[in-house]
């Protein structure tokens, strides 16, 4: 046999011994990894469902935002008109009081 084959056989034997010696730890790690993978898939599915739910709310919220913006604009215009009327009254009465 060539030296290469002997080294390879020795490495395989050492690996087999190590796997046999640590089989309980390897099995428990494999089970833990499988459980984590399963939980990750569940969490991913939950996230996808939440994304779909948020997408469903996106359009109504956008419409509500547009409505609020419109109401704010009209309210500001109304206040501007009211303020100009108040200023007119204030000027009229302040000039009347200054004359007295």
Secondary structure, 3 states (H helix, E strand, C coil): CCHHHHHHHHHHHHHHHHHHHCHHHHHHHHHHHHHHHHHHHHHHHHHHHHHHHHHHHHHHHHHHHHHHHHHHHHHHHHHHHHHHHHHHHHHHHHHHHHHC
